[in-house]
Amino acid sequence: MQPEVEPSAGLEFNSANEAYQFYHVYAENTGFRIRIGQLFRSKLDGSITSRRFVCSKEGFQHPSRVGCGAFMRIKRQDSGRWVVDRLDKNHNHELESQLEVQKTNLFSSKKFIEEEIGGLENEDIVDINNGNNVKRRRENHIGSDWYRVLFDYFQTKQAEDTGFFYAVEVDNGSCMSIFWADGRSRFSCCQFGDVIILDTSYRKGIYLVPFATFIGINHHKQPVLLGCALIADESEKSFTWLFQTWLRAMSGRCPLSIIADQDDVIQQTIMQVFPGTHHRFSLWQFKAKESEHLRLMNTSFKYEYEKCIYECQTADEFDTAWNALLCRYGLKDNGWLKAMYAKRKSWVPLYLRATFFAGIPFNESIESFFGTRFNAQTQLKEFVSQYERGLERRREEERKEDFNSFNLQAFLQTKEPLEEQCRRLYTLNIFRIFQKELLQSYSYLGFKIYEEGATIRYLVRKCGNDNEKCVVTVGPSNPKVICSCRMFEFEGVLCRHVLRVFQILDLKEVPPCYILQRWTKNAEYGIPCDSESGGNPQELKALMVWSLREAACQYIEAGATSLEKHRLAYEIMREGGRKLCWQR
């Protein structure tokens, strides 16, 4: 394979992979080797917009490198083609003969793409030998020096934490993606793994560490870490391995719902690995795509578009409003809107309200667990320390909320026994949500509109506002209640409409089935019911160990604050030990 022309600014290619092949053959003929350098991403949607191919002797991280500045940079055009926009052909070292380079390629093809490989979109990378395609290899965004440092860190953590888990994806003998989770994260997943967020916000910026996190929502409505990963590439193979590994680390517990990017690769992988899990699109990426495809539309369209999405209460109502909107603005043939309509169950609130998402709002982006600690300037030596500091900060925030919930009490606003019941059980933050709904319930009226056997329906509407209304259906057991607003299904806290019906029925307490264990003060230290009633005995033992360890750690910290507290803590532990012996 011989390039017909030498590299020059303005030279165009059909794909990034084609540009790589061209520059590779040019380098082989000239007498040097190349590797893939920096990639740059769009701040809108995270897609790759430009990348550099550099001489293998660029930089100084390896003894063979001498800081050579030769490179070729390509940039993606609106047409989808790639153009050479920057180029430097000057080398600061002697060039090898063509035969020497070919020999190196023949016997060391795996060295073509070295430590800081960056990948070509989501395509495989082609190694070329004498102009013939001999092998397709996957991209890897992770520098090889990262593996050694992280493996040392993981082994240290395993010595401290018996629950620490890590795994490495291996492809053709090469390390690829990495996943890890400490014992605290694995235990938290047992309590708060019903909803997970795959945060790949590294894709928002340029050349960031490819660091992704699995996030849950704890009993204070704070983000809680459920695992971390460095993603080698964004292929289906990589995400399949990642999700399967997370599932294995979390004892095979599939989430009810997941919030993740809308990429076809991620969608397919979620359906394959989490077949019963409802996938909701990440807001930041969806809004970026929305802005890109609808940026030319006027204000009136945007108003009607938002109204259609957020205010429709039934599927028929949404379909009618959607079709009317497309007809009115001549958008029936808009490809992006067609595709989004087909995927409406993953982003339109109407179709998501009946699924538990821990109340995560539809119109708010989720804050990154580690904030802005990892960015384009993050060095390897800083990564582990930044990770540790960020994790400890979040866990300290959780400890403060635990302390507040056990030691502070919110003021009661009514004389309702169920308010006192929920104050006793819920964490402070969840109780405030419940209390707000309870107070709002007094502004509503309830009317019986249907009764057959033990099933009764109530129309509950706001005083002075006939448009704000919901239907509450009461069944025969417990009682079983369903409100058309679906707040309980979505957030796990009873809504004002149901509480108004409870007042009509003169119910003094909330039935236990409507107080989710995950929102209570003791959520983090309880063992899930499904673990007690069945399941793997080893898993149950691990849950008990992690639960006791977390409780003991907090107990030890409190007991170590003074000599007096230390003596008291020691006596309590001795007494507890005696009781455990009697239980034998």
N, C-alpha and C positions, 0 to 999 in steps of 0.2 A: 504493500500500500504506500504510494508516494503522493505527498501533497503537491497539487499542481502549482501552488503559489506559496511564497513564504508568508508567515504571519504578518499582518499589517492592520493598522487601525481602520475600522469600517468593514472588515471582512465579516460576512454573515454565515450563520449555521442554522440548520433546522432544529437542533436540540443541543443542550449542554453536553450530552454524551458525544455527539458528533464533533463538537469543538474539542473535547478532551482527546478523542482519537486522533484528530488532525494534529494537535500540538504534540501529542505523544510521538507520532511518526516523524514530525519535524525534529523533535529533540533527538530521536534515535539516529536520524541521518546527520545531524549536526555534531553529535558527540556528547550529549548530557542526558541525564534522567530527570523525570519530573515527578512531582507529587501534587496532591490537591490541597490548596491553601484555604484562605478565608472564604466563607460564604456570607452573604448579606440577605436579610429578610425584609419583607414589607411590614411596616408598622400596622397596616390595616388588617391583613389576614394571615401574616406569618409565612407566606409563600416566598420561595427563593427568588431574588431579583437580580443578583449578580454573584459571580464567583471568580476566584483567581486560581490559575495553575502556575506553580512556581518550580524553579530549579530545585532538585533534591538537596542541593547544598545551601539552600536559603536558611537563614537563622543560625543559632549557635547551640541549640539544645543537645546535639549529638556531636561526638568528636569528629565525624566526617563532614560536618557542616562548617562553612567558612563565611557565612553572611552574604552569599551571592544574591544580587538584586534582580536577576533575570526573571521575568514573569509575563504572563498574558492574562488579562482580565476580560471577561465577557459579561454583557449586560442584557437582560431580557427586554424585548420590545413589546409594545402593545399587541403586535401581531402574533406574538408567541415565539418568534424567531429570536436568536441570540446574536449579538454583534460585538466584535472586539472593540472596546472603547479605550483601553490602556495597554501599553506594551513596552517592554524593555528587553532588548536582545543582548545586552552587555553582561558578560560573566567576569568574575574576579578570580577565576581559576582556570587551569588548563583543561581543554576539552579532551575527551577520550576519542579513540578511533571508533568508527561505526561498528567494526567487528567486536570490539571490547564491549560496547553497549549491548549488542545483540547477544553476546555470550552471557552477560549479566542477566539479560531478560530471560534467556533460555533456562538458566539454572537457578535464578533467584527472582522469578516473576512475582513472588509474594512480597518482595520488597518494593515493588513499583509504587504501591500506595502505602505510605508510611504512617508515622504516629498520629499526625493531626489531620487525617483524612476527613473530607467534608461531605462527600456524596453529591450526586447529580440528580436533583429533584428527587423523585421516588424511583428512578431507573436503576437497574443493576449497573455496575461498573465493568467495563470490558478490558481485560488485560490483553495486550497485543504482542505477538511474537513474530518478527519478520513479516508483519503485515497481515497475519492470519489471526482470527479470533480463536483463542485457545481456552478461554475460561471467563465465566461471568462471576464476578464477586460482588458482595453487598457493600454498600457504603458504610462508613463508621464515623460518627461525629465525635467519638471519644478518643482523646489522645492516649497512646499506650502507656505513658508514664502515670496516668491516672489509676490504672488498674493496680499497679504495685502499691501505691500509697493507700488506696481504698482497701485492698486486701489486708494490709497491715492493720489498718484501723478496725476492720471487721473482726479480725482475730483478737484484738485487744478487747473489743466490746463483748465478744462471746465469752471471754474469760470472766468478765464482770457480770454478765447477764445471760443466764441459761436459756432465756426465751428469745435471744437475739437470732434472727434468721437472715441469711443472704444467699443469693443465687446468681450465677453468671450464665448468660446464653453463650453457647459455643457453636460456631458455624465454620465448617471446614478447618477445624483446628485453631480457629482464631476466636479470641474473646470478643463478645459483642455487647449487648445490653446488660445492665446490672440492676438488681433489685435488692432492697434490704428493708427490714422492719425490726425494731427492738421489741422486747417483751411487753412494754407498756402499750405500744401501738397495736400489737396483736391482741392484747386483752381488751383495749378500747374498741377494737373491731367487733368483739363479741357483744358489746353493749350498743355501739353506735354505727355498726356496719350496714344498717338497713338502707342508708342513703350514702353514696360515695360520690365525690367530685374528683375527676381526673384533671388536675391542673397542669396544663402544658403551656403556661403563659410565657415560657421561654421563647415561644414561637412569635411573640409579638415584636420582639426586638431584633437587632442584628448581631449575629455571631455570638449568641449567648451560650452559656453552659447548657447542654440538652438535659436539664434537670426537671423531672416531673414528680408530682406528689399525688398520693391518694389521700383525700381529705374527707373526714366525717364531720358531723355536727353533734357536739356533746349535749349534756343535760342542762347546760347554761346557754345554749345556742352559740357556743364558741366553736371555731374550727379546731379539729383534733386530728393529729397525724395518724394515718393508717398505713403508711409505707412510702418509700421513695424509690426513684429509679433514675438512672442515666440511660437515655434512649439512643442506641447506636444509629438507627435510621428510622424512617417513618413508613416502613413496609408492613404489609399484613402479617408477615412472618414474625416481625419484631413485636408488634402489639399482641399477637396471639400468644407468644411466649410470655410477655409481660402479664397479661390478664390471667393466664393459667398459673403462673408462678404466684401471683398475688392470692389467687384462690387456694392454692396449696398451702401457703403460709398462714392463711386465715381459716384453716381446717375445713375448707370446702363450703364455706357459708356464702352463698350468692346474695348480692344486695337486691332489695326491692326495686331500687331505681339508681340511675347513674347520670350525672351531668358531665358531658364530655363534648369535644369538638364534633362538628357535623361532617367531617371528612368521610368519604365513602369507605376508606380502609378501616377507620375506627368503628363506623356503623356495622360493617360486616363482621368485624371481630367481636363486638359486643353481642351480636345475635348468635354467634357461634359458641362463645365461651360462657355468656350469661343469657341463655335463651329465654328465661322468663322475666328478665330485668327490663324496665321501661327506660329507654334512653331519651334524655332531654338535652337539647343543644346548649352549649355554652353561649352565654349572652354576648360576650365581647366579640367572638368570631362571627356570630350571626349578624350582629349589628354592623360589623365591618363589611360583610358581604351585602347587606341591605343597603348601606350607604353607597357602595360601589355600583350596584345595579339600579338604584332608584334615585340617584343624586340629581338627575335632570327633571324630576317630577316637581310640580308646584306645591305650594303650601296646602291648598284645599285637598289635593290628593293625599298628602301625608296625614292630614287630619282624619279623613275618611278611612284611610288604611289602618291607622292606630285604633280608631273606634271599632272597626270590624274585628280586629284581632283581640282587643281587650274587653269589649263590652258584650259580645254575643254570648248568650247563655245556653243555646242548644245547637246541635249539629246542623239542623235544618236552617236555623237563623243565620249561622255562619256561612253556609253554602249560598244562601240567597244574597247576603250582603257582599260576599266575595265576588260572585258572578256579576252582580250589579256594578261593583267597583271596576272590574275589568272591562265591562262593556262601555261604561261611561267614559273611561279614559283610553279606550282603544288598545287594551293590553292583553287581549285574549290569546295572542300568539307570542307573548313574552316568555321566553324559555325558562328564565330563572323563576318567575312567579309560578309557572306550571310545575317546576320541580319542587318548589317550596310547598305548594298545595298538596302534592303527593306525599310530602313528609310532614304534614300539618300536625300529626299526633306527637311529634317530637319538639314542637315549639309554640303552638297555639295554646294559651292557658286553658281554654275550654276542654281540651283533650287531656290535660295534665292534672286537673284538679282532683280527680278521683284516685290519684296515685300518691303515696306518701313521699314527700320531699322535705320533711322536717320544717315546712313553712318557708323555705328559701324563696324569696320574692322573684317574680318573673322579670321585673324591670330593673333589677340591681345586679351589677357584676359582683362576683364573689372575690373578696380580698385574698390575695396570695398568702399562704400560711407563713412564708418566710419574708414577705414584704419585698423590698428591693435589695435584699442582701446579695443576690446573685445577678450579675449583669455582665456587660461586655468586658469589664476590667477585672472580673474575678479570676484570680490566679489559683493554681492548684494548691499551693501551700496555704491559701486563705480559705479554701472551700470547707474543709473539715471543721475548722474553728468557727467559721460563720454559721455553718449548719448546727453545731453544738449550741452556740449562743442563741440562735433563733429558736431552736427547740426548747431550750430551758426557759426562755422568756415566755413562750406560749404556755408551758406547763406551770410556770409560776402564776400566770394570770388565772389558770384553771384552779389552782390551789386557793387563791384569794376568793374566788367565787364560791368554792366549796366551804371555806371558812364563813363567809357572809351568810350563806344559805342555812348553815347549822347554828349560827350564833346571833343572827339578826332576824327580826320579824317585820313584815310589812304590816301597815295599819289596815284593819278591817274597815270596809266602807258600808257594810250592811249587817243585818242581824241574821242573815241566812246561814243555817248550819253547814251548807255545802261550801260556803266561802271559807269557814274555819277549817273544814275538812281538807280543802285544796291548799290552804296556807300551810297546813301541817305536813302535807305530802310533797308538794311541788318545790323545786328550786325557786329562788326569788324571781329570776327572770321569767320563768314559765308562769309562776303565779300572777305576775303583773299582767301577762297576756290574758290569762283566765279572768282576772279581776276586771279588766277593761271590758271584756265581753259580757260579764255579769252586769256591770253598771249600765252598759248600753241596752241590755235586754229590757230594762224598765221603760225604754222609749218605744217599745213595740207592742202591738196588739196581736192576739192570736184568735183565729176563728176556725171552728171545726167545719171542714168542707166535705168530708167523706168518712163513712164508717161501714165496715163490713166484717162481721165476726170480731176478732181481736185487733184488726188493723184499722187505724184511724189516721186521717190526714188533717193537718192544720195549715191554714194560710197565715203566715206571720208577716205583718207589714209594719213599717215605721209610722208612728203618729204624724200626721200632716204631710206624708209623702207616699202616695199610693204606688209610685214607681219602684220604691225600694221594698221588695217583698220576696219571700222564699216559701217553699212548701216543705213542711216537716212531716215525715211519715213515721208513725209509732207502731211497732210490731208487738207481738204477744210476750216475748221473753225479755226479761231483765230491767226495763223494757229495751227493745231494739229500736234505735232511732236513726233516721237518715235525713239529712237536710240537703236541699237542692244546691246550697252554696258550697257544699263539700269541704268545709273548713276542717272538720275532724279527720277526714280521709287524707287531706293534703298536709295538715300541720300537726294533727294528733292532739288538739285541744278543742273542747266543745265550743260551738259558736253561740252568739247571742240568741239566735232563733230557737235552737234546741233548749237553751236555758229558760227562755220564755215559756216554752211548752212544759218544761219541768215544773215551773211555777203553777201553771194551770193544773197539772196533774198532782200538785202538792207533794212533789218528791223532795225530801229533806237532804239527801246525800246523792252525790254522783255515783252511779253504779261502777264497781271496780273495773269493769271491762272498758270504761271510757277514761281511765287514768292510766296512761302508758307508763310502764316501768322506766323507760328511757328518759322520761322527763322528771323523775322524782329525785329527791335528795340522795337516796341510796342507790341510784342507778349504777354507779361505777363499781359498787362493791357487791351487787347481787349477781346470782348466777341465773342466766336466762332459763325460763321454764322448759323450753324444748330440750335444753341440755340435761335437765334433771330427769325428765320423763323418758328419755331414750338417747340414742346416739353413742358415740365412741367413748368408752370408759377412760381412755388415755386423754382424750380431748377434755372431758369433764375434770380430770385431775389437773390438767394444765390450767384450766380456767380457775380452779380453786387455788392453785399455787400463785398464779398471777394476782388474783384478787387479794389474797392474804398478804402478798408481798407489798402491794400498793398501799394497803391499809397500814401495814407495819412500818413502811418508810415514813409515812406522815406521822405516825405515833412516835417513832424514834426522833424525828426532827423536833417535835413538840417537847419531848422529854429531855432533849439535850440543850435546852435553852438556859437552864440554871441547875444548880446542885439540888435544890429543893424538888424541882420537877423531875429530876433524874431519879431521886430516891422514890418519889411517888410512882413514877412509871415502872421502876424496877419491881416494886411491891405488887403492882397490878399485874405485871407479867408473871411473877411467881405464882400469884393466886390463880391466874388464868391457866398456868401450866398444871397446877394441882387439879383443877376442874377437868382438864383434858385427860389427865391420868385416870380420874374416877370414871370417865366415860368409857374407858376400855372394859 
